[in-house]
Amino acid sequence: MARVVVVGGGYAGLASAVRLAKLGHDVTLLEAGDRLGGALGRVEREGFTWDAGPTHTMLPAVVRDLFRKSGRPLERELDLVPVTPLRRHVFGDGSQVDLPTGRGDQMAALDAALGSGSGAAWSAYVDAFADDWDALRRDWFERPWSPELAGEHARALLGTRLTLHKVLRRSFKDERLRLVAGFGATLEGHDLRNVPAWVGLWSYVEQNFGLWTSPGGMADVADALVARLRTRRVAVELSTPVVDLEVREGRVAGVRTTSGTVDADVVVVAADPRQLPTLATHVRRTMPAIPPVLAHLGVVGPVPDLPHEVVLHGDPLLVLRTTGGTAPDGAHAWTVLGRGALSEDVVTALARAGVRVRDQVEVRVDRSPLEQVTTWGGSPYGVLWQGRSTVARRLGPRTPVPGVYVAGASATPGAGLPSVGLSAALVAQVVGPA
Ligand SMILES: Cc1cc2nc3c(=O)[nH]c(=O)nc-3n(C[C@H](O)[C@H](O)[C@H](O)COP(=O)(O)OP(=O)(O)OC[C@H]3O[C@@H](n4cnc5c(N)ncnc54)[C@H](O)[C@@H]3O)c2cc1C
């Protein structure tokens, strides 16, 4: 049985800790803040709650696998329900489309909203990712990357100079379809000219497997994992920031915290590795993807009937999330994410885009990008895409320091709940049973 220390209690840390405890290790989780969950947490104010970060996830199979492999199945703890439609896209020219799940339904919706031929163009783009998804799932997302073991297709994808920007220009004459396809990476703060083409495969994943949420908010997933930490007897220390690794004779021997050293045979860093000087040298050529401007709104009275997510394209890009929280009767817990030229208040920008609720906002919690990064000790959006070399610049699941592994948004295979959940599974795979 190895003494394992997990650094960071966000989704990656929680998932790594429960998996490794179930594999028989003696696990201690050290969290800098005074609560667990990281971005997968809850903001509470005057009777309202909002998801602090994620409000939905792709690939529910990753969450199900986590719960099954760490104890009882997910279904015994909480319901993940599909989100339909996936989201509404509203464009600068006033046109809009509600994008459903499923290939045929997406084609029909796009043809009806954006003109005939749109559906076929979209399908040609999305279908092309089917083989990419198969190859990368096998060699990149579900097993530790190894160029020697990986198939030719996965090697070619990860090594390509082709960018998402180029593929979108080539695939679509209609700028609106480019916006729909590039939306995810743009919201996460990336410049599409620096994003490898294969990252577009999330459109395929979303089309085929949908988006899922918990009716009370995605923070329910963190609550269920916190309960599981107790079942699996994981020791938890809150308010314990780790400041570096303790390395002796070329191998990790523990971690240094602000209140002393904690011994360990294995350390899983589920936080931005740039914070720990021993690892920072290995990731100095990475940059964080900065989170968006965030405003949680408590809106009272009647509101327009809007889907789960409304994307208002333009500069600024505004994303309104109408679920992912709880509100008193007759009120609504909304969250607005903003990117780009936000020279005015987000509620004013929202009104300019046609959603007028300014006089109904009774409670409001603003969180700047800086505040988010400070609260979570790094960016929950992980590493900024700077071209194909970013793949190799990220660590994970192994690191150059023997006994040290990394999981989470800044690790391989990337940010977002599906990738972060998979990063914890990769760590458990390489550490193995006690
Ligand atoms: C506004 C917003 C909306 C999002 N929406 C979605 C969405 O809808 N769907 C989706 O899939 N993804 C979404 N994401 C991304 C998703 O939230 C993250 O990728 C994921 O939650 C990251 O989990 P993590 O555990 O890697 O990091 P974090 O959640 O950032 O957790 C890191 C934890 O480590 C702790 N920590 C940091 N440094 C130290 C240290 N030195 N010592 C000890 N502890 C430390 C922090 O306090 C924190 O608790 C969103 C992100 C944001 C910001």
The ligand as an ORCA input file, in Angstrom:
! r2SCAN-3c Opt
* xyz 0 1
  C     -16.830     29.684    -15.645
  C     -16.498     28.273    -16.041
  C     -17.459     27.476    -16.660
  C     -17.155     26.165    -17.015
  N     -18.134     25.400    -17.576
  C     -17.884     24.109    -17.889
  C     -18.932     23.259    -18.356
  O     -20.108     23.660    -18.438
  N     -18.608     21.977    -18.668
  C     -17.332     21.482    -18.521
  O     -17.101     20.309    -18.810
  N     -16.336     22.265    -18.056
  C     -16.577     23.549    -17.731
  N     -15.581     24.331    -17.207
  C     -14.254     23.742    -17.024
  C     -14.209     22.864    -15.767
  O     -14.793     23.550    -14.701
  C     -12.774     22.530    -15.372
  O     -12.026     22.035    -16.472
  C     -12.670     21.527    -14.228
  O     -13.635     21.772    -13.229
  C     -11.251     21.632    -13.650
  O     -11.108     20.779    -12.542
  P      -9.701     20.687    -11.801
  O      -9.897     19.808    -10.625
  O      -8.643     20.338    -12.767
  O      -9.358     22.185    -11.352
  P     -10.039     23.177    -10.310
  O     -11.508     23.018    -10.304
  O      -9.487     24.514    -10.635
  O      -9.531     22.685     -8.899
  C      -8.218     22.874     -8.450
  C      -8.254     22.727     -6.935
  O      -6.916     22.661     -6.443
  C      -6.774     23.545     -5.347
  N      -5.367     23.967     -5.335
  C      -4.751     24.747     -6.255
  N      -3.466     24.890     -5.937
  C      -3.252     24.184     -4.795
  C      -2.111     23.952     -3.971
  N      -0.918     24.480     -4.259
  N      -2.247     23.170     -2.864
  C      -3.453     22.605     -2.560
  N      -4.568     22.807     -3.313
  C      -4.459     23.580     -4.413
  C      -7.735     24.676     -5.650
  O      -8.052     25.398     -4.473
  C      -8.912     23.912     -6.249
  O      -9.801     23.438     -5.256
  C     -15.858     25.647    -16.798
  C     -14.891     26.441    -16.177
  C     -15.196     27.738    -15.797
  C     -14.177     28.575    -15.101
*
